[in-house]
């Protein structure tokens, strides 16, 4: 009798463990073909954004899809798994500028870029040239002002 009870308890534990495992495991994406496009918040298709601007990721596929956004270092910065064939668009807002790739199961990879208006020169020559251009502009203004000040007579 004890052996029969032990077998039943073991079977129940195995069934519970198997059920828990199956509830944890996600279904693999089933899409084999599809399309993806990116818009701004007003649904205007674009692939260039200002840093801090939100991009909407739209897709259509013939099965469920996994969606990932990767930065230039190929690090996943956003992901959504087991999405239906077509649904409300997902939104993504990066914390820093750069180029990102959007991967949707069954669709071609799409590249989007987020940029800022503040540009730091990449070399010392760029810094020197920008500084020289600033001094030249202000120097020309100063020379012009001095020449015209000499030619004017007091009232």
C-alpha positions as CSV (number, residue, x, y, z in Angstrom):
1,X,0.0,0.0,0.0
2,X,2.9,2.4,0.8
3,X,4.5,1.7,-2.6
4,X,1.2,2.5,-4.4
5,X,0.9,5.8,-2.5
6,X,4.5,6.7,-3.2
7,X,4.0,6.1,-6.9
8,X,0.8,8.2,-7.0
9,X,2.5,11.1,-5.1
10,X,5.5,10.9,-7.4
11,X,3.2,11.0,-10.5
12,X,1.3,14.0,-9.1
13,X,4.5,15.9,-8.4
14,X,5.8,15.1,-11.9
15,X,2.5,16.3,-13.4
16,X,2.6,19.6,-11.4
17,X,6.2,20.2,-12.4
18,X,5.5,19.5,-16.1
19,X,2.5,21.8,-16.0
20,X,4.5,24.6,-14.4
21,X,7.3,24.2,-16.9
22,X,4.8,24.4,-19.8
23,X,3.3,27.6,-18.4
24,X,6.7,29.2,-18.2
25,X,7.9,28.2,-21.7
26,X,6.8,30.7,-24.3
27,X,5.7,29.7,-27.7
28,X,8.2,30.3,-30.5
29,X,7.3,32.8,-33.1
30,X,5.5,31.3,-36.1
31,X,5.8,34.0,-38.8
32,X,7.7,33.2,-42.0
33,X,7.0,36.4,-43.8
34,X,5.9,39.9,-42.9
35,X,6.6,43.6,-43.1
36,X,7.7,46.3,-40.7
37,X,7.6,50.1,-40.9
38,X,8.3,52.9,-38.5
39,X,6.3,56.1,-38.0
40,X,6.4,59.1,-35.7
41,X,3.6,59.6,-33.2
42,X,1.4,61.3,-35.9
43,X,1.8,58.1,-38.0
44,X,4.0,59.8,-40.6
45,X,6.5,57.2,-42.0
46,X,10.1,58.2,-41.1
47,X,13.3,56.6,-40.1
48,X,15.1,59.7,-38.6
49,X,14.1,61.0,-35.2
50,X,15.4,63.6,-32.7
51,X,16.7,62.0,-29.5
52,X,13.8,61.8,-27.1
53,X,11.2,61.5,-29.8
54,X,9.1,58.4,-29.7
55,X,9.0,55.9,-32.7
56,X,6.1,53.7,-33.4
57,X,6.9,50.2,-34.7
58,X,4.2,48.8,-37.0
59,X,4.2,45.3,-38.4
60,X,2.1,42.7,-40.3
61,X,3.0,39.0,-40.5
62,X,1.6,35.6,-41.3
63,X,2.1,34.4,-37.7
64,X,3.2,35.5,-34.2
65,X,6.4,37.5,-34.1
66,X,9.2,38.6,-31.7
67,X,10.2,42.2,-32.0
68,X,13.6,43.4,-30.8
69,X,15.4,46.8,-31.0
70,X,19.2,46.7,-30.9
71,X,21.6,49.6,-30.6
72,X,24.8,50.1,-32.6
73,X,26.7,47.7,-30.3
74,X,24.1,45.0,-31.2
75,X,22.8,45.1,-27.6
76,X,19.0,44.4,-27.2
77,X,17.5,47.6,-25.8
78,X,13.8,46.7,-26.2
79,X,12.0,43.5,-26.9
80,X,8.4,42.2,-27.1
81,X,7.8,38.5,-27.6
82,X,4.9,36.5,-29.0
83,X,3.1,39.4,-30.6
84,X,0.0,38.7,-32.8
85,X,0.1,38.9,-36.6
86,X,-1.0,42.5,-36.5
87,X,-1.7,44.7,-33.5
88,X,-1.5,48.2,-32.1
89,X,2.0,49.5,-32.8
90,X,4.6,49.3,-30.1
91,X,6.4,52.5,-29.1
92,X,10.1,53.0,-28.4
93,X,11.9,56.1,-27.0
94,X,15.7,55.8,-26.7
95,X,17.6,57.4,-23.9
96,X,20.6,58.4,-26.2
97,X,21.2,59.1,-29.8
98,X,22.6,56.7,-32.4
99,X,21.5,54.1,-35.0
100,X,19.2,51.3,-34.0
101,X,17.9,48.3,-35.8
102,X,14.4,46.9,-35.5
103,X,14.1,43.1,-35.9
104,X,10.7,41.5,-36.5
105,X,10.3,37.7,-37.1
106,X,9.8,37.1,-40.8
107,X,10.5,40.7,-41.9
108,X,13.5,42.5,-43.2
109,X,15.6,44.4,-40.6
110,X,14.8,48.2,-40.5
111,X,17.4,50.8,-39.4
112,X,16.3,53.9,-37.6
113,X,18.4,56.8,-36.3
114,X,18.0,59.2,-33.4
115,X,20.2,62.3,-33.4
116,X,20.8,65.5,-31.5
117,X,21.4,69.1,-32.6
118,X,24.5,69.4,-30.4
119,X,27.5,68.2,-32.3
120,X,30.9,67.7,-30.7
121,X,33.8,67.8,-33.2
122,X,35.5,64.4,-33.6
123,X,39.1,65.7,-34.0
124,X,41.3,68.5,-32.8
125,X,41.4,69.9,-36.3
126,X,37.6,70.4,-36.3
127,X,37.8,72.2,-33.0
128,X,40.6,74.5,-34.2
129,X,38.7,75.2,-37.5
130,X,35.5,76.0,-35.6
131,X,37.3,78.3,-33.2
132,X,39.1,80.0,-36.0
133,X,35.9,80.6,-37.9
134,X,34.3,82.2,-34.9
135,X,37.3,84.5,-34.3
136,X,37.3,85.5,-38.0
137,X,33.6,86.4,-38.0
138,X,34.0,88.5,-34.9
139,X,37.3,90.0,-36.1
140,X,35.7,91.1,-39.4
141,X,32.8,92.6,-37.5
142,X,35.2,94.5,-35.2
143,X,37.2,95.9,-38.1
144,X,34.1,97.0,-39.9
145,X,32.8,98.7,-36.8
146,X,36.1,100.5,-36.2
147,X,36.4,101.7,-39.8
148,X,32.9,103.1,-39.8
149,X,33.3,104.7,-36.4
150,X,36.3,106.7,-37.7
151,X,34.3,108.0,-40.7
152,X,31.4,109.2,-38.7
153,X,31.3,112.8,-37.4
154,X,29.7,113.7,-34.1
155,X,26.3,115.5,-34.4
